[in-house]
Amino acid sequence: MPRTVDLSAETIALLKDHKRHQAELRMANRTIYKDHGLVFAKEWNQRYGLKDFLGLPLQSNNIGEREFARIIKAANVKRIAIHA
């Protein structure tokens, strides 16, 4: 069931910057970027093997263990479970 989520102007600006960065990465790496139309996809520092390509989905364990911890630290908030 579709739903609407309100976003702040700051969040929209950050998402636009991210989309621009992702487009630049995709264009600079046309032959190896696997475009699946994802909002958040693997970048250079998130590849862990020869069969791991730019543009592929982030692995859920990476989000939980690496990315989520980095976001929590940057936001300076109490760590909670990812689904909490």
Summary of the structure (lengths in Angstrom):
residues: 84
radius of gyration: 14.8
end to end distance: 21.5
largest distance: 41.2
contacts: 147
relative contact order: 0.10
helix: 46%
strand: 2%
